[in-house]
Amino acid sequence: MRRMRLVLDLRLGTVHRDDVADEDERRLRPQDLAARVRRPSGLLGELRGRPYEAVAIVCDDIPVNGVQAGAMLMVAFARAPRFEVIKPGRTERYGRLGFLIRALGRAFVTFPLELARTGAALARVARIASRDATLAPAPAELRSALYLYRPLSTMGSSTGGAAVHTAGVIEGLAQHGLGVDLLGPQMPAGVECCELTPVPVRRRYHLVQWLTASEYSHELVHAASKRDVSFAYERSVAGSYAGVAVAKTLGIPLVLEFNGSDVWIAEHWGGRRLACSKLAAALERRNLRSASLVVVLSEALKEDVIARGVSPERVLVNPVGVDVAQLAPLRAREPAAWRRELGLEEAPTVAFIGTFGPWHGVGMLAEMIERTAAAHPDARWLLIGGGPLHSEVVREVERHGDDRRVTVTGVVPRDQAVRLLAAADVCVSPHIANPDGTRFFGSPTKLFEYMALGKAIVASDLEQIGEVIDHGRNGLLHRPDDAEAAAEAVSLLLADAPLRARLGDAALEDALDRFSWRAHVRRTLDALVRIRGRSG
């Protein structure tokens, strides 16, 4: 049996990726071990079922909490002769007994402390969530913005469309001549227009994970004190109260970007309920009711926030944007030229990009590929990205016998991802309806990037997607969750180059006129000024 390393990753922001595997490592997070505690035999098999060459615990500079200490104690029982604690700048090495003694001592001290801190933090959030705040109106002149940045996924990494959205808004603010004061733990990917004032994360929570954002709110409020800015901007994240608190402290309005309830998303798309979800939902409602302007992606989200008590005049529907100019070099060359440069097979090519969540309709891809192959055996597919359903999609493609037609890239850097999209003749966005019957509220980033690349698009006729794509003018629509209809649309486009060109040109024109980040931010600023006029 090949010897492997067991790696326990305790770093903040570590995101599970099932599309990348290291054959010499078994990598776990504290939550992975916590899930296995419910099945002791499974946990025992994980730790004792095979010998490991070594156990490595990877840490960052944030103090280890009680749950992480418990995870370290669990892996102390793994069958391994060596244990390593890898910290920034140094590595500590132990034998089995030495590490076990160290782990026992740490768990004995930190777990009771974790319980006490969690209880105190929940009580603090309950007090905050119990009362709305009244914020100042916008000033007569908007000169500068304070952007409060937190990576998403309960203070984890900000990836995919969320990262693009964050960078687009910040760059859009700067394009309108506003000074942007950026506070956060790290510089958002793709932002070049301003400097960051670093605000480090000093504590994390695992028993109630969203409390990490609550604790970080206190750090942001402290860092923002005495700043001279016109308004604050925050993207809603479960547990955060920073935006309202900063705006109240500085006497300025708050623009709250709300792209969906994290409480709802965790339960319906993440397969779990947030711990203390009622309190998290109460804080979410309080933030929405207190914000000066709530910016949502779609009419479905506007309906949702109005139902939570937000007055309609304080809600702006503002779809996702795209950096059209940045993608110009990719539009300048034909797909075949990009295929040659990237070493892809020269063949009609269809692309999908996404984080492989259930809402993306990725469960349809294998059938779409198979049905398209019946009409176009030479067609090839690019599946770009990774996420919860990635392995399942790959297995289905293999089961259908179409893996030779498909290039699966996994998660790749953004510049590589858009080059791969440039190599496609057709791009697909097969989103599906929400499983609980509620309205689909998304505004898919991929859709607008396809448009800015001038691609022929096949997409689900679902809420905003069906409003942005005008069937037969700038793309083709199909019934949601209908793989046969989607494949027919793809086949039609692969067979008709003039139609692809006409639809792609119209999509690009719409992206230029309506969906640039500059236009997106302009709508936000205009709405903030209008609210000031009404309040005056």
Secondary structure, DSSP 8 states (H G I E B T S, - for coil): ---EEEEEE--TT----SS---TTEEEE-HHHHHHHHTSHHHHHHHHHSS-EEEEEEE--SS---HHHHHHHHHHTTSS-S-EEEEETTEEEEE-HHHHHHHHHHHHHHHHHHHHHHHHHHHHHHHHHHTS--------SS--EEEEE---HHHHS---HHHHHHHHHHHHHHHHTT-EEEEEESS--TT--SS-EEE-------STTTTHHHHHHHHHHHHHHTT---SEEEEE--TT--HHHHHHHHHT--EEEEE-S-HHHHHHHTSSS--TTHHHHHHHHHHHHHH-SEEEESSHHHHHHHHHTT--GGGEEE----B-TGGGHHHHTS-HHHHHHHHT--SS-EEEEES---GGGTGGGHHHHHHHHHHH-TT-EEEEE---TTHHHHHHHHHHTT-GGGEEEEES--HHHHHHHHHT-SEEEE-----TTS-------HHHHHHHHTT-EEEEE--THHHHHS-BTTTBEEE-TT-HHHHHHHHHHHHT-HHHHHHHHHHHHHHHHHH-BHHHHHHHHHHHHHHHHHHH-
